[in-house]
Amino acid sequence: MTISGSDLINLESYPFHQDGEARARVLADVREKLARDGCAVLKGFLTAKGIAALTAEADGVAEQGHRSFSRTNAYFTQDNPDLPESDPRRQFYERSNAFIPADNFASDGALRKVHDFDGFDSFIQDCLQEEKFFRYADPLADVIVNMADEGNGFPWHFDTNNFTVTLAIQNAEEGGAFEYAPGIREDDENFEEVSKVLAGTSDKVTVLELEPGDLQLFRGRYSLHRVAPLKGARRRYVAIFSYVEEANMVGSVERTEQLYGRTLPIHHARAGQRGDSFID
């Protein structure tokens, strides 16, 4: 039996697809949270059927995920011995994770039915109140699933894209909390405060426990964040929908290779075309 997007999404609680007072109330709540700390969570955005369908789809393509084990800093750059040892760009951590690239998810599959549901993009744009708003044009990364097993996690980092929308699908048995320092580099790199977060001495870190079916809007370009290590046999699945401020943006060659284990011609053709000057 074919399942529709309306079966997957909790439209009763989140009627983003139609104008009216109910949509306006949801927007006001999300905007307030985003203005406060750059993060908003729509609890129970998926229905029980939606959670089951997205979990089954992720299970079906899990073996296509690219697993990587490396040491990275928060910017995904190489070590620079000319900098002081205390500089956050010289603080490296073990990264063990896996991403299932976007080209593994069919246009008629559950994940893209959520992503392509009528009014979804415009709702996200209205939540973020951004005039410049585009889907990430990267064919490997516009909508992906982050997959993590026991012992995996993702150390402190900044996102390449300005706005990230994530959808919790399945949690590990333990661990996996989302931790972030809101807007820590909103205006500049703010290396001093980044160093405090990395050292565990910052008072600016928020810990968030997401549940399957929760939709999260997050400004990860400016907020340092991580996923705590996982425990237990059950995999953690989180879908990532990516939006940016510039049309036709794709990932850098270096980072795409790191995250997905491969690149496409488009990554090389558009190398160096970015909307800001932040380091990654």
C-alpha positions in Angstrom: 0.0 0.0 0.0 1.3 3.4 -1.0 1.6 5.9 1.9 1.0 9.6 1.4 2.8 12.6 2.9 -0.3 13.4 4.9 -0.1 10.0 6.5 3.5 10.7 7.5 3.2 14.2 8.9 1.2 15.3 12.0 -0.8 18.0 10.1 -3.3 18.2 12.9 -0.7 19.8 15.2 1.3 21.4 12.5 -1.0 22.6 9.7 1.8 24.4 7.8 0.2 23.5 4.5 -2.7 25.9 4.8 -2.9 29.6 5.8 -4.8 30.4 9.0 -4.6 31.1 12.7 -3.3 27.6 13.5 -0.3 28.0 11.1 0.3 31.5 12.5 0.4 30.2 16.1 3.0 27.5 15.1 5.1 30.2 13.3 5.0 32.6 16.2 6.2 29.9 18.6 9.0 28.7 16.3 10.2 32.3 15.5 10.4 33.1 19.2 12.6 30.1 19.9 14.8 30.8 16.9 15.2 34.4 18.0 16.2 33.4 21.5 18.9 30.8 20.7 18.8 29.8 17.1 17.0 26.5 17.7 13.4 25.4 17.6 11.9 21.9 18.0 8.4 20.9 16.7 7.7 17.9 19.0 5.9 15.0 17.3 6.1 16.4 13.8 5.8 12.9 12.4 3.0 10.5 13.0 3.6 7.0 14.3 3.2 5.8 10.7 5.7 8.4 9.6 8.3 7.3 12.1 7.9 3.6 11.1 8.1 4.4 7.4 11.2 6.6 7.6 12.9 4.0 9.9 12.2 1.2 7.4 13.5 3.3 4.6 16.7 4.2 6.5 17.2 0.5 7.4 16.8 -0.4 3.7 19.7 1.9 2.6 21.8 1.8 5.7 24.6 -0.2 4.0 25.0 2.7 1.5 26.1 5.0 4.3 29.7 6.2 4.3 31.4 5.4 7.5 34.4 7.5 8.5 36.8 7.5 11.4 39.2 10.4 11.7 40.4 13.2 13.8 38.9 16.6 13.1 38.7 20.1 14.5 35.5 22.2 14.7 36.2 23.6 11.2 37.2 20.5 9.3 40.5 22.0 8.4 44.1 20.7 8.6 46.4 21.4 11.5 48.3 24.7 11.3 51.5 24.5 13.4 51.9 28.3 13.0 49.0 28.8 15.4 49.3 28.5 19.2 48.6 25.0 20.6 45.7 26.4 22.5 43.9 27.7 19.4 40.6 25.9 18.8 41.7 25.3 15.2 44.4 23.0 16.7 42.1 21.0 18.9 41.4 17.7 17.2 38.9 15.0 18.3 37.9 11.5 17.2 35.0 11.5 14.8 33.1 8.3 14.0 29.9 8.6 12.1 28.1 7.7 8.9 26.0 9.6 6.4 23.6 8.1 3.9 23.9 10.4 0.9 20.9 12.0 -0.7 21.0 10.0 -3.9 20.0 6.9 -2.0 16.5 8.2 -1.3 13.9 7.8 -4.0 11.7 10.6 -5.1 8.6 8.5 -4.1 10.2 7.3 -0.8 9.0 8.4 2.6 11.8 10.8 3.3 11.3 12.8 0.1 7.6 12.8 0.6 8.1 14.7 3.8 10.7 17.0 2.2 8.6 17.6 -0.9 5.2 17.9 0.9 3.3 21.0 -0.4 4.2 24.0 1.7 7.1 22.5 3.6 9.8 24.6 2.1 7.8 27.9 2.4 6.9 27.0 6.0 10.6 26.5 6.9 11.4 29.8 5.1 8.7 31.6 7.1 10.0 30.2 10.3 13.5 31.4 9.6 12.2 34.8 8.1 14.8 34.7 5.4 14.5 36.5 2.1 17.4 34.6 0.6 16.4 30.9 1.0 17.2 28.0 -1.2 17.4 24.2 -1.0 21.0 23.1 -0.8 21.9 22.3 -4.4 24.3 19.5 -3.5 23.0 16.2 -5.0 24.7 14.2 -2.3 23.5 16.4 0.6 20.2 18.1 0.1 18.4 15.5 2.2 20.4 12.8 4.0 20.3 10.5 7.0 22.9 10.6 9.7 23.4 7.1 11.0 25.3 6.3 14.1 26.1 3.1 16.1 27.3 2.4 19.6 30.4 4.4 20.4 29.8 6.8 17.5 29.2 10.5 17.9 30.0 13.8 16.2 32.5 16.1 18.0 32.1 19.9 18.2 31.7 21.5 14.8 30.0 24.2 12.7 27.8 23.5 9.7 28.7 24.6 6.2 25.2 25.6 5.4 23.5 28.4 7.3 20.2 26.7 8.1 19.7 23.0 8.9 16.5 21.2 9.5 16.7 17.8 11.1 14.1 15.1 11.8 14.7 12.6 14.5 13.8 9.1 13.2 15.3 6.6 15.6 17.3 7.0 18.8 20.0 4.9 20.2 19.3 3.1 23.5 21.4 5.6 25.4 23.4 8.8 24.6 23.1 10.9 21.5 22.1 14.1 23.2 22.4 17.2 21.0 24.5 19.9 22.6 25.0 23.4 21.2 26.4 26.9 22.0 23.8 29.3 20.4 25.1 31.9 18.0 28.7 31.6 19.3 30.1 33.0 16.0 27.2 35.2 14.9 29.4 38.2 14.1 33.0 36.8 14.1 34.9 33.6 14.8 34.9 34.2 18.5 37.8 31.8 19.1 38.0 32.6 22.8 34.5 31.3 23.6 34.9 28.4 21.2 37.9 27.4 23.2 35.8 27.4 26.4 33.2 25.1 24.8 35.9 22.7 23.7 37.4 22.7 27.2 34.1 22.1 28.9 34.2 25.4 30.8 31.6 27.4 28.8 28.3 28.4 30.4 26.7 28.8 27.0 26.0 25.2 26.1 22.4 23.8 25.9 21.7 20.1 26.0 18.7 18.9 24.0 17.1 15.4 24.0 15.3 14.8 20.8 12.7 12.0 20.3 11.7 10.1 17.2 9.4 12.3 15.1 10.7 15.6 16.3 11.5 18.3 13.7 14.4 20.7 14.6 15.3 24.0 13.0 18.9 25.0 13.8 21.3 27.7 12.7 24.4 25.4 12.7 26.5 27.8 10.6 26.9 30.0 13.7 26.3 27.7 16.6 29.0 25.2 17.7 27.4 21.8 18.3 27.9 18.1 18.7 26.2 14.8 19.2 27.3 12.9 22.3 28.5 9.3 22.0 25.9 6.6 21.8 25.4 3.3 23.7 23.4 0.2 22.9 22.7 -2.0 19.9 20.1 0.2 18.2 21.2 2.7 15.5 20.4 6.4 15.7 18.9 7.8 12.5 18.4 11.6 12.0 17.3 13.0 8.6 18.9 16.3 7.6 17.2 18.8 5.3 19.6 21.6 4.3 18.9 25.1 3.3 21.2 28.0 2.4 21.3 31.7 1.6 22.8 31.4 -1.9 21.4 29.6 -5.0 23.4 26.6 -6.4 25.6 26.1 -3.4 27.3 22.7 -2.9 29.8 21.3 -0.5 33.5 21.8 -0.8 35.5 19.0 -2.5 37.4 18.3 0.7 34.5 18.2 3.1 32.3 16.3 0.6 34.9 13.6 0.4 35.2 13.5 4.2 31.4 13.1 4.8 30.3 11.0 1.8 33.4 9.2 0.6 33.0 10.5 -2.9 32.5 13.6 -4.9 30.7 14.5 -8.1 31.8 16.7 -11.0 29.6 19.5 -9.6 31.7 19.7 -6.5 34.8 20.4 -8.5 33.1 22.8 -10.9 31.8 25.0 -8.1 34.9 24.8 -5.8 35.4 28.0 -4.0 32.0 29.5 -4.7 30.7 30.4 -1.2 28.4 32.9 0.3 30.6 33.9 3.2 34.2 33.9 4.3 34.0 31.8 7.4 36.5 28.9 7.7 35.0 25.4 7.9 
